[in-house]
Amino acid sequence: MPPSAVKTVEDLIFWQYAKIISKSAGMGKKNYGFIMDRFKKLQSGEIEWSTSMRKITKISLFWDNDFQSY
């Protein structure tokens, strides 16, 4: 379960991506401090991600906004 800092779909994507970064860095998926650090850097734009991840974010934000209109 994500922490209370995760409030939007975009935040959730950042959180999951931060866990992927943590695992890739050899820190594991349960190193909360490292994951939170990467999460905050992703939120602030200090860390950028690949073009494919940006496209996924745009698509997910589109769907999230579309469903909220019903």
C-alpha positions as CSV (number, residue, x, y, z in Angstrom):
1,M,0.0,0.0,0.0
2,P,1.4,3.4,-0.9
3,P,2.0,6.1,1.8
4,S,-0.3,9.0,2.4
5,A,2.0,11.2,0.2
6,V,0.4,9.4,-2.8
7,K,-2.7,11.5,-3.6
8,T,-3.2,11.3,-7.4
9,V,-2.8,8.8,-10.2
10,E,0.3,10.6,-11.2
11,D,1.7,10.2,-7.7
12,L,0.9,6.5,-7.8
13,I,2.8,6.1,-11.0
14,F,5.8,8.0,-9.5
15,W,5.6,5.7,-6.4
16,Q,5.6,2.6,-8.5
17,Y,8.4,3.9,-10.7
18,A,10.4,4.8,-7.6
19,K,10.1,1.2,-6.4
20,I,11.4,0.0,-9.8
21,I,14.3,2.4,-9.5
22,S,15.0,1.1,-6.0
23,K,15.0,-2.5,-7.1
24,S,17.2,-1.7,-10.1
25,A,19.7,0.1,-7.9
26,G,20.0,-3.0,-5.7
27,M,18.2,-1.4,-2.8
28,G,15.1,-3.7,-2.9
29,K,11.4,-2.8,-3.1
30,K,11.1,-2.3,0.7
31,N,13.7,0.4,1.3
32,Y,11.2,3.1,2.2
33,G,13.7,5.9,2.6
34,F,15.3,5.4,-0.8
35,I,11.9,4.9,-2.5
36,M,10.5,8.1,-0.9
37,D,13.6,10.0,-1.9
38,R,13.2,8.9,-5.5
39,F,9.4,9.6,-5.3
40,K,10.0,13.2,-4.2
41,K,12.6,13.7,-6.9
42,L,10.2,12.4,-9.6
43,Q,7.5,14.7,-8.3
44,S,9.7,17.7,-8.3
45,G,11.1,16.9,-11.8
46,E,14.6,16.5,-10.5
47,I,14.6,13.0,-11.9
48,E,13.2,12.6,-15.4
49,W,12.1,9.3,-16.9
50,S,12.0,7.8,-20.3
51,T,9.6,9.0,-23.1
52,S,7.6,5.8,-22.8
53,M,6.9,6.4,-19.2
54,R,5.8,10.0,-20.0
55,K,3.3,8.6,-22.5
56,I,1.9,6.1,-20.0
57,T,1.4,9.0,-17.5
58,K,-0.4,11.1,-20.0
59,I,-2.7,8.2,-21.0
60,S,-3.4,7.4,-17.4
61,L,-4.2,11.0,-16.5
62,F,-6.5,11.2,-19.5
63,W,-8.4,8.1,-18.4
64,D,-8.6,9.3,-14.8
65,N,-10.0,12.7,-15.9
66,D,-12.4,11.0,-18.3
67,F,-13.9,8.7,-15.7
68,Q,-14.3,11.5,-13.1
69,S,-16.7,13.3,-15.5
70,Y,-19.3,10.5,-15.1
